[in-house]
Structure formats: structure tokens, C-alpha cells
Amino acid sequence: MKRIINNIKYKIFCKHSPLVICSVDLKDLPKLQEKDSVQIDAINMNDENNIKIWLEIQNDAFKRNWGIKECERFLLKHPHVSVLNTYFLKLGNEIVGIVSNGFFRKNKDIGTAHYLGLRNRAQGKGLGKYLLSYSYNELKKNGYKICEAETTIDRKRSLLIHFDFGFKPKVKFDYWNTPDNVNMITRKIVSFRLKKFYASWRHSPVKI
């Protein structure tokens, strides 16, 4: 019985429910500040070696066990995001970070950063924020005026970084870029938590 109750609670209050935060306009996006010993290059994801490195970083960053099938499903043939470019970040002579950018298939004028990851030993140095800034600035150069980011309510660090970039909570049901199968109660709870977290950040911004 306890397990059943916990399962019900998890479904209703599920902290992994999807949410979207959005930037209305990229014109106010902070310019990329150069970093010493850091190099970012667009790479060819048809290259087997690049795919291998991409998977190594994903698996290291998120404790996953992805292989080629997952790379195809979540990057090369993603059902909701069409990837434009994938980038490797090099710190010195080592590739330590990855990110892609693209647009939503449902709303082709809306850009997004996609599957950012850093090797564990490279985390905590501001490289994730730098890589994200690079991705959004590249989209801006390519003419995108709106970018949206999808994350989960438990990824506080990701939310704070996006707030720093000018992203604001999006809680209306007017248009969603990916199917929203969350029940209404959970959606309302998640939206409330997101707005409360954003209000707290505005009152006392936490810089990442």
C-alpha cells in the first residue's frame, strides 16, 4: 500500500515534469566573453569518432550508458528538435564539453540549445555557462530572435543560468514545442514552483 501511495504522489508531484522557460527576444542576450585556453569548434556529427566523443561526454556528465541508438534518437533524429550545429569545447588540448543548437520542428522560428554536457572534471569552472552563451549567440547570428529552453524543475542550476541570460518562465498552454502529457494537477504545481523560484531569483539574484 505504501508503494502505491508513493507512486501516486510521484505521478502528481513528479519533480521531473517538463517545463519551459523562454526568452522573448535575443537582442538583450549578453555578448560572449572570451575565455583563456578555451576553444569551441563546430564539428561533423557524421564522423564516427566525433559521435564516440559526444557519447563519452554525455555518459560522463549525466551517468548515462548511451550508445549509437541513443545518439541517433536524441541528437541526429530528435523528434522535436532539428539540430543545426554541434560544438565541442576544448580546454587546452582536451575536448571536455558539447552542445548543439537548432530549432523546434513545431515552431521553426524558435531556436534552442540542445544537450549541453561537460566532463565531470571540467564542471564548476563556468564552462557550461560559457558554452551555453556561445550556442545562443550563434543562434542570434543566424537570425533567431526567440530562443526557448526546456529543462526540469529539479535542475536549479540550469534554471539559474537561463535566468541570467534573460529567460523567463513560460507557463501558458498557448503553444508547446514538445507534447505535454503531464496531468493538469502536476502542471499547475510545477508552474507554481517555477514562478515562485523565478520570483525568488528576481528578489535576490544568484549568479552562477
CORPEMO-V539078 format. One record per backbone hydrogen bond with DSSP energy under -0.5 kcal/mol. CO is the residue of the C=O (numbers start at 1). NH is the residue of the N-H. Records with the same first field share a line. If there is no record, write none. Layout:
CO=NH / NH
This chain:
1=5
2=6
3=7
4=8
5=9
6=10
7=11
8=12
9=13
10=14
14=17
15=154
17=153
19=151
20=170
21=149
22=24 / 168
23=147
25=28
26=29
32=34
35=38
37=92
39=90
41=88
43=45 / 86
44=47
46=48
47=51
48=52
49=53
50=54
51=55
52=56
53=57
54=58
55=59
56=60
57=61
58=62
59=63 / 64
67=71
68=72
69=73
70=74
71=75 / 76
72=77
75=78
80=105
81=83
82=103
85=101
86=43
87=99
88=41 / 90
89=96 / 97
90=39 / 92
91=93 / 94
94=91 / 96
96=119
97=89
98=117
99=87
100=114
101=84 / 85
102=112
103=82
107=104 / 110
109=111 / 146
110=104
111=148
112=102
114=100
117=98
119=122 / 123
120=123
122=125
126=130
127=131
128=132
129=133
130=134
131=135
132=136
133=137
134=138
135=139
136=140
137=141
138=142
139=144
140=143
145=26
146=111
147=23
149=21
151=19
152=155
154=156
155=159
156=160
157=161
158=162
159=163
160=164
161=165
162=167
163=166
168=22
169=171
170=20
179=181
183=187
184=188
185=189
186=190
187=191
188=192
189=193
190=194
191=195
192=196
193=197
194=198
195=199
196=200
197=201
198=202
199=203
200=204
205=207
